[in-house]
Amino acid sequence: MQFRTRASLATTTAALVLAAVAGGTPAGASTADWSTDRTNAARPPLAVISPGDPYATCDLSADGPGTNYPSAEDEPYAAANPLDPADTITVYQQDRWSNGGARGLSSSYTTDGVHFTQTALPFTHCAPGGLAYQRASDGWVSFGPDGTAYASALVFDATTPRSAVAAATSTDGGRSWQHVTELIGDNDPAITDDKNAVTADPVHPGVAYQVWDRIDQTTGPTPSFDGPGYISVTRDHGRTWSPAKPFVITSTTPNSQTIGNQIVVDPRTDTLYDFFDWITFTDGTATAVSDVHFGMATSTDQGRTWSQPVRVAADTSVPEVDPNAPADAGKSLRAGAGLPSVAIDPQTGELYLAYEGSEFTGGQYDAIQLVHSTDGGRTWSGPTRINQAPGAPAFTPSITVTADGTVAVSYYDLRYLTAADTTTLPTAAWLLSFPRGGEGSPIERQISPVFDWLRAPFAGGHFLGDYQSLINDGHQIRPVLVTASGADPLNSTDVYSGRFQPGTLRSPATGAPSAQAAHAAAPVAAPRAVQHLRR
């Protein structure tokens, strides 16, 4: 069965010149050469924050089949310490495998927002003191109000059915990690845990919530499955975690599942909102989708009880591909389709959900869409297309809201791809922002050089990550994203970061329609069959 999980088994068109930095030591903020960039506006550089490979000497001979991509870093997630926002941690996959997971998870931490130190997270046998698993995936991190950091990982073997969702805690800004814990463990190939995330409670020190999806299959004589959202909570800074249990129930709808569970918390009321993608299949073989939408559940008692899920918006994302390549050319992409990115305005409690969707392209390709709610998720706006190059496919939105209500969204798009280019896939990352209530007229800026996405590791598609990250320190915005390198197959992707003031983003190019003009109705794509095994 093809269940949707993230845990299964670039000739560069604009030069990117980076200062070489040895791994394992503090990495200075190396700079990018923007002189050959395709836009005219000057912009500050991003810095590489994953310069080395903590797992370079690890023996992989017993870690199963597949192609390993040494020094390839993918799928970053970042968090800032509320006690000192210059203190940030980014976690990401290190040395990606073609058929599931990575050699381990790495972390890059900084105390000044500029210089980063790269370390190994203790989730696989390759890391000092790590769990005895072969591979790791789906890294996540969150800071509590007292500066405690909580990390999450999916861990598993490629040669056995063993898998688990794991947690770790740091009290020194990511220099070291303690209380490494398996929240749930399985040795049954019919059970899959996947797409985990951790959120620290911003009101109660020591409290954090781990959520993920869990698929339990029955193969016959009538195949069926159930895929609820699961939760485990710590109330003692990660020393112990509550027994894992389902909290978003899907059994009332046969052969359905959640994925992409992610909690945001209203700091004014301590209300928890869990967002997810809810997929229902036509039968237990999971070969065709009958409904797929983004949903939300709410808790007002620190995760002890939860509301029934409500519908937020249709998920109309379509397969992510190189638009110039035939379907069988091996140029599929792997990005953020089907995964919500969520944020909350800390002053008003307004909720935002950004996602890939095809309402505005007649189901032909994905755009970046946004919905929001001003009443705690009881009602939602219709979708707005916010990417500013409407003719170009756009992917993998990340969203954040600053203390003054500025909303920022980062994403990739293919606006530099020409119809004649069938050998490369010119890609760039973009950052747009707008003040509270101003989604109709955002300002936008290119934040990466153009790179060739086809240089990225192939793992169910050319893979930069199922998600990227975007955080803020109250005012400045920090995107954290992956780009592909131009020439070195042994270092095919790296993680980059930089800091931007929302007011420094340039306006959309002349002639580009504003998001306000993109409220018009467009044909909605029919529910599509999806590939589910995507660790």
C-alpha positions in Angstrom: 0.0 0.0 0.0 1.2 3.5 -0.8 0.5 5.4 2.4 1.5 9.0 2.7 4.5 9.2 5.0 7.8 11.0 4.9 9.7 8.0 6.2 10.0 5.5 3.4 12.2 3.4 2.2 22.4 21.9 -10.5 24.6 23.0 -13.5 24.1 26.3 -11.6 22.6 29.1 -13.6 23.9 31.7 -11.3 27.3 31.4 -9.7 27.4 30.8 -5.9 30.8 31.4 -4.4 31.2 30.5 -0.7 34.1 30.7 1.6 35.2 27.2 2.6 34.7 26.4 6.3 35.9 23.3 8.0 33.2 21.2 9.7 32.9 20.9 13.5 34.2 24.4 14.2 32.4 27.7 14.4 31.4 28.7 10.9 31.8 32.3 10.0 29.1 34.0 8.0 30.4 33.2 4.5 29.0 35.3 1.7 27.5 34.6 -1.7 28.6 36.3 -4.9 25.5 38.0 -6.2 27.2 39.7 -9.2 25.7 37.3 -11.7 22.3 37.2 -10.2 19.4 37.7 -12.5 17.8 40.7 -10.7 19.2 44.1 -10.3 18.5 44.8 -6.7 21.4 44.5 -4.3 20.6 42.3 -1.3 22.5 40.9 1.7 24.0 37.5 1.3 22.9 34.3 2.9 25.4 32.3 4.8 26.1 28.6 4.7 25.4 27.1 8.2 26.1 23.5 7.4 29.8 23.6 6.2 31.0 20.2 7.3 29.8 16.6 8.0 29.9 15.3 11.5 29.2 11.8 10.2 31.9 11.6 7.5 33.8 8.8 9.2 30.8 6.7 10.2 30.7 3.1 8.9 27.5 2.6 6.8 28.3 -0.9 5.6 25.5 -2.4 7.8 22.9 0.3 7.3 21.0 -1.2 4.3 20.8 -0.7 0.6 20.3 2.5 -1.3 22.5 5.4 -2.4 23.9 7.7 0.2 24.8 11.3 -0.6 27.7 12.3 1.6 27.6 15.9 3.0 24.1 16.4 1.6 22.0 18.4 4.0 18.3 18.7 3.6 15.0 19.6 5.3 16.0 22.2 7.9 13.9 23.4 10.8 14.9 26.2 13.1 13.9 27.9 16.4 15.0 31.0 18.3 15.4 31.3 22.0 12.9 33.8 23.5 15.4 34.8 26.1 17.9 35.8 23.4 16.6 35.6 19.8 20.2 35.7 18.5 20.5 32.2 20.1 19.1 29.9 17.4 19.2 26.2 16.6 18.7 24.6 13.2 18.3 20.9 12.8 18.5 19.1 9.4 19.1 15.7 7.7 22.7 14.9 7.3 23.9 12.6 4.4 20.6 11.8 2.8 19.8 8.3 1.6 18.0 7.7 -1.7 15.5 5.3 -0.2 14.6 6.8 3.2 16.1 9.0 5.9 19.6 10.2 6.4 22.8 9.0 8.2 21.7 11.2 11.1 20.5 14.6 12.0 22.9 17.5 12.4 22.4 20.8 14.3 23.9 24.2 13.7 23.6 26.6 16.7 24.6 30.2 17.1 24.8 32.6 20.0 25.1 35.8 18.0 23.0 35.1 15.0 26.0 35.2 12.7 28.5 32.4 13.6 27.4 28.8 13.6 28.8 25.6 15.1 27.8 22.3 13.6 27.2 19.3 15.8 25.7 15.8 15.6 22.3 15.1 17.3 22.2 11.8 19.3 19.6 10.0 17.2 21.5 7.3 15.3 24.5 5.0 15.8 26.7 7.5 13.9 26.4 10.1 16.6 28.3 10.0 19.9 25.9 8.6 22.5 23.2 8.2 19.9 20.3 5.7 19.7 21.1 2.4 18.1 19.2 3.1 14.8 20.6 3.2 11.3 18.8 6.3 10.0 17.0 9.4 11.0 14.6 11.8 9.4 12.1 14.7 10.1 14.1 16.8 12.5 12.2 19.5 14.4 13.2 21.9 17.2 11.4 24.3 19.5 12.4 26.6 22.4 10.5 27.0 25.6 10.1 30.3 27.5 13.0 29.4 29.9 15.4 28.7 27.0 15.1 25.0 27.1 15.2 23.5 23.6 13.3 20.4 22.5 14.3 18.3 19.5 12.3 15.6 17.7 13.3 12.9 15.2 12.0 9.9 13.4 14.5 7.0 13.7 14.4 3.7 12.0 16.4 0.8 10.4 16.6 0.0 6.7 17.4 -3.7 7.4 14.7 -4.4 10.1 11.2 -3.1 10.8 12.3 -1.2 13.9 11.3 2.5 14.1 10.6 5.1 16.7 9.8 8.7 17.4 12.5 10.2 19.5 13.1 13.3 21.7 16.0 15.1 23.2 16.5 18.3 25.3 19.2 20.9 25.4 19.6 23.5 28.2 22.7 25.2 26.7 21.5 26.4 23.3 22.2 23.3 21.4 25.8 22.7 22.5 24.8 19.4 24.2 21.6 17.2 24.3 20.2 15.2 27.1 17.2 13.0 28.0 17.3 11.2 24.7 14.0 9.3 24.7 12.0 7.0 22.5 8.4 8.2 22.7 7.0 5.2 20.8 8.7 2.2 19.3 7.7 -0.5 16.9 9.0 -3.6 15.3 6.0 -4.3 13.1 6.1 -3.6 9.3 2.4 -3.0 9.4 2.8 0.1 11.6 4.4 3.3 10.5 5.0 6.4 12.6 5.9 9.6 10.6 6.1 13.3 10.2 6.8 14.3 13.8 7.0 17.8 15.1 7.6 19.3 18.6 6.2 22.6 20.0 7.2 24.0 23.4 4.5 25.7 25.3 5.3 29.5 25.3 3.5 30.0 28.6 4.5 27.1 30.8 8.3 26.4 31.2 9.1 22.7 30.9 6.0 21.8 28.8 6.3 20.6 25.2 4.2 18.7 22.8 5.3 16.0 20.3 2.9 15.1 17.6 3.0 12.8 14.6 0.9 10.5 12.4 0.7 6.7 12.9 -0.6 4.3 10.3 -1.8 0.8 11.3 -2.5 -1.5 8.4 -4.6 -4.7 8.1 -3.7 -6.6 4.9 -6.5 -9.1 4.5 -8.8 -10.6 3.6 -10.2 -7.0 3.3 -7.3 -4.5 3.4 -7.9 -1.5 5.7 -6.0 1.0 7.7 -6.3 3.8 10.3 -4.0 6.8 10.5 -4.7 9.0 13.5 -2.5 11.8 14.9 -0.6 10.8 18.0 0.7 13.0 20.9 3.2 12.7 23.8 3.7 15.5 26.3 6.5 16.4 28.7 5.9 18.6 31.8 9.3 18.2 33.3 11.7 19.6 30.6 11.9 16.4 28.7 13.0 14.1 31.5 9.9 12.1 31.0 7.1 12.0 28.4 3.5 10.9 28.7 2.5 7.6 27.0 1.9 8.2 23.3 -1.8 8.2 22.4 -4.1 9.2 19.5 -5.6 12.6 19.7 -6.8 13.3 16.2 -9.2 10.4 15.5 -9.6 9.1 12.0 -11.3 5.8 12.7 -14.7 7.4 12.2 -13.8 7.8 8.5 -12.5 4.4 7.2 -9.2 4.3 5.4 -8.1 7.8 6.3 -5.0 9.3 7.8 -3.5 12.6 9.0 0.0 13.8 8.1 1.9 16.9 8.9 0.5 17.4 12.4 2.0 20.7 13.8 0.9 22.6 16.9 1.0 26.4 17.4 0.1 28.0 20.7 -1.7 31.3 21.3 0.5 32.9 24.0 -2.4 35.1 25.2 -4.7 32.2 26.1 -2.5 29.1 26.0 -4.8 27.6 23.5 -3.3 24.9 21.4 -4.1 24.5 17.6 -3.0 21.3 15.8 -3.0 21.5 12.0 -2.7 18.6 9.6 -3.5 17.2 6.2 -6.4 14.7 6.3 -6.4 12.2 3.5 -9.3 9.7 2.8 -8.8 6.9 0.3 -11.5 5.1 -1.7 -10.5 1.7 -0.1 -8.0 0.0 2.1 -5.5 -0.5 -0.7 -4.8 3.3 -0.6 -4.4 3.6 -4.3 -6.9 6.5 -4.9 -7.9 9.5 -2.9 -11.6 10.4 -2.3 -11.0 13.5 -0.2 -8.0 15.5 1.0 -8.1 18.7 3.1 -6.3 20.6 5.8 -7.9 20.3 9.2 -7.4 21.6 12.7 -8.1 20.5 16.3 -8.0 22.6 19.5 -7.0 22.1 23.1 -7.6 24.5 26.0 -6.0 22.3 28.7 -2.4 21.9 27.6 -3.1 18.9 25.4 -5.0 16.7 27.8 -8.2 16.8 25.7 -8.9 17.9 22.1 -11.9 19.1 20.1 -13.2 17.2 17.1 -11.3 18.2 14.0 -12.7 20.9 11.7 -12.1 21.5 8.0 -9.8 24.5 7.2 -9.2 24.4 3.4 -9.1 21.9 0.5 -5.7 20.5 -0.3 -5.5 20.8 -4.1 -1.8 20.3 -4.5 -0.7 18.4 -7.6 2.4 16.3 -8.4 5.6 18.3 -8.2 7.6 17.9 -11.4 10.0 19.6 -13.8 7.5 21.3 -16.1 9.7 20.7 -19.2 10.3 17.0 -18.6 8.1 14.1 -19.7 6.4 12.3 -16.8 8.7 9.3 -17.1 12.0 11.3 -17.4 13.0 10.8 -13.7 12.7 14.5 -13.0 10.1 14.5 -10.4 10.6 16.9 -7.5 10.0 16.4 -3.8 8.8 19.5 -1.9 6.1 20.6 0.5 2.9 19.5 -1.2 0.3 18.3 1.4 2.1 19.8 4.4 0.7 22.9 6.1 2.9 25.6 7.4 1.2 27.5 10.2 1.8 30.6 12.3 -0.1 32.7 14.8 0.0 36.5 15.4 1.2 36.8 19.0 -0.7 40.0 19.6 -4.1 39.2 18.1 -4.2 35.4 17.9 -4.9 35.5 14.2 -4.1 32.1 12.6 -2.4 31.7 9.2 -2.0 28.6 7.1 0.3 28.6 4.0 0.3 25.7 1.6 0.8 24.5 -2.0 -2.5 24.5 -4.0 -3.6 24.6 -7.6 -7.0 26.5 -7.4 -5.4 29.5 -9.3 -3.8 27.4 -12.0 -6.7 25.3 -13.1 -5.1 22.3 -11.5 -2.0 22.5 -13.7 0.7 23.3 -11.1 1.0 24.5 -7.6 1.0 28.1 -6.3 1.5 29.4 -2.8 -1.9 29.8 -1.1 -2.8 31.4 2.2 -5.9 31.2 4.4 -6.4 32.9 7.8 -8.8 33.0 10.7 -9.5 35.9 13.1 -11.8 33.9 15.4 -9.7 31.0 16.7 -10.3 28.8 13.7 -14.1 28.8 13.8 -14.2 30.4 10.3 -11.6 30.8 7.6 -11.0 33.1 4.7 -11.0 31.8 1.2 -7.6 31.1 -0.3 -5.4 33.9 -1.7 -2.5 33.2 -4.1 0.5 35.1 -2.7 3.4 34.1 -4.8 4.3 37.0 -7.1 5.1 35.2 -10.4 1.8 33.7 -11.3 3.0 31.7 -14.3 5.7 29.8 -12.4 5.2 26.7 -10.2 5.9 27.5 -6.6 6.8 25.2 -3.7 7.3 24.6 0.0 6.0 27.7 1.8 7.2 28.6 5.3 5.4 31.2 7.3 6.0 33.3 10.4 4.4 36.4 12.1 6.5 39.0 14.0 5.5 40.8 17.2 4.1 43.8 15.3 1.9 41.6 13.1 4.1 41.4 10.0 3.5 38.2 8.1 6.4 36.7 6.2 6.4 33.7 3.8 9.3 32.1 2.1 9.1 29.7 -0.9 10.9 28.4 -4.0 9.7 29.0 -7.6 10.7 28.3 -11.2 10.2 31.8 -12.7 13.7 31.6 -14.4 12.9 28.4 -16.2 12.5 28.8 -20.0 10.7 26.5 -22.3 13.9 25.6 -24.1 15.7 24.5 -21.0 15.3 20.7 -20.7 18.6 19.9 -18.9 18.5 22.1 -15.8 15.9 23.4 -13.4 16.7 27.0 -12.5 15.3 27.6 -9.0 15.4 30.5 -6.6 14.1 31.1 -3.1 11.9 34.2 -2.3 10.7 36.0 0.8 7.6 38.2 0.9 6.0 40.1 3.7 3.0 42.2 4.4 1.5 43.9 7.5 -1.4 42.5 9.4 -4.4 42.6 7.0 -2.2 43.5 4.0 -2.0 40.2 2.1 -3.4 41.9 -0.9 -0.2 43.9 -1.5 2.9 42.1 -0.2 6.5 43.1 -1.0 8.9 40.4 -2.3 12.6 39.8 -2.5 14.8 37.1 -4.0 16.9 35.6 -1.2 19.0 32.9 -2.9 21.0 32.8 -6.0 19.5 30.8 -8.8 20.5 27.1 -8.5 19.8 23.9 -10.3 17.2 21.8 -8.4 18.2 18.7 -10.4 21.5 18.7 -8.6 19.8 17.8 -5.3 19.8 14.1 -4.1 17.1 11.9 -5.6 14.9 10.5 -2.9 11.4 10.0 -4.2 12.1 13.1 -6.3 15.0 15.6 -6.4 14.9 16.4 -2.7 15.6 19.7 -0.9 13.2 18.7 2.0 9.5 18.2 2.6 9.7 21.5 4.5 12.1 24.5 5.1 12.0 27.0 7.9 11.2 30.6 8.6 11.5 32.2 12.1 11.7 35.7 13.5 13.2 37.4 16.6 10.2 39.6 17.1 11.2 42.0 14.3 13.9 40.6 12.0 13.0 37.6 9.8 15.4 34.6 9.4 14.8 32.2 6.5 16.5 28.8 6.7 16.6 26.9 3.5 18.5 24.4 1.3 20.0 25.1 -2.1 21.8 22.7 -4.5 25.4 23.1 -5.3 26.7 23.4 -8.9 29.5 20.9 -9.3 30.3 18.7 -6.3 28.3 15.5 -6.1 29.7 14.8 -2.7 28.3 18.0 -1.3 25.2 18.3 -3.4 23.1 20.5 -1.0 23.7 22.8 2.0 21.6 24.8 4.5 21.8 28.6 4.3 20.4 31.3 6.5 20.3 35.1 6.7 18.4 37.9 8.4 16.1 40.4 6.8 14.1 43.4 7.9 10.6 43.2 6.4 10.8 46.8 5.1 13.9 46.0 3.0 12.0 43.6 0.7 11.6 45.0 -2.8 8.2 45.4 -4.5 7.0 42.9 -7.0 8.2 43.4 -10.6 6.2 45.7 -12.8 3.2 43.9 -14.3 3.1 41.1 -11.7 -0.4 40.9 -10.4 -0.8 41.4 -6.7 -2.1 38.7 -4.4 -5.3 40.8 -4.1 -6.0 40.2 -7.8 -5.5 36.5 -7.2 -8.7 36.0 -5.1 -10.7 35.3 -8.3 -12.2 31.8 -8.5 -10.3 29.2 -10.6 -11.0 25.6 -11.4 -10.2 23.3 -8.5 -8.1 20.2 -9.2 -9.8 16.9 -8.5 -8.4 14.8 -5.6 -5.3 13.1 -6.8 -3.5 9.8 -6.0 -0.5 10.6 -3.9 2.8 8.8 -3.1 2.8 8.1 0.6 6.1 6.4 1.5 8.3 9.5 1.8 10.6 9.3 4.8 
